C-alpha cells in the first residue's frame, strides 16, 4: 500500500490510498483521482503500483508532470518524492502517510490601525521653484510696449477729433436744414469783422 497526499491552496490536504494496479489522475470525471483545477488536464497522469515498485507516467498533459521539480514522461517514485500535476502539489509516501489536514491553517490578518489613530501623512514638498525668465524676451516686450503706447495715444486723439467734427457737422446740418458745415465755416472765417470806432465826447 502507498499514499498520495495532495496539498491544496487553502491549507488542507487530501490523502488518497494507492492500490495495486493503475490509478488515473486528471480533471475528467472518469479519473480515479479527480482534480478539478484549471492547470490539470482531463487525463493528466497515471500511477502504476506493482510488486517491483511504483511508477508514474505523464499522459501528454498541457502543463506537464514534475517529480522533485523535474518534468518527466515516466519515472519511478520513491518515498517522500514531491509530485506536481500542473499547479497541484502532492507527496508520495510508502505506507499510510501523515493524517490529512481538514481545517485550513490559521493565517493571521494584517495589522489594522485603531479608529482613533490617524493614518500617517507623507511629507511632500509642494513648493515649486519660480519660473526662469528670459531677459531677451523681457527687453523686447519693454521696447514694443513703449512704441505702441505713443501710437495708441495718437490714434485715440485722431479718433476723438474725427468724432468731434462729425458731431458738429450733424448738428449744423440739422439746425440749418441741410446747410454745409464746412462751407459755412469757410464763409464765416473769410468775412471781416466790422470796425468799432470809439470817440471821446467833449467835456468828458
Secondary structure, DSSP 8 states (H G I E B T S, - for coil): -EEEEEE-TTS-EEEEEE-SEEEEEESSTTSSEE---TTS-TT-EEEEEETTEEEEEE-S-SS-EEETTEEESEEEE-TT-EEEETTEEEEEEESS-S----S-----------TTS-----------------HHHHHHHHHHHHHHHHHHHHHHHHHHHHHHHHHHHHHHHHHTTS--HHHHHHHHHHS----------TT-
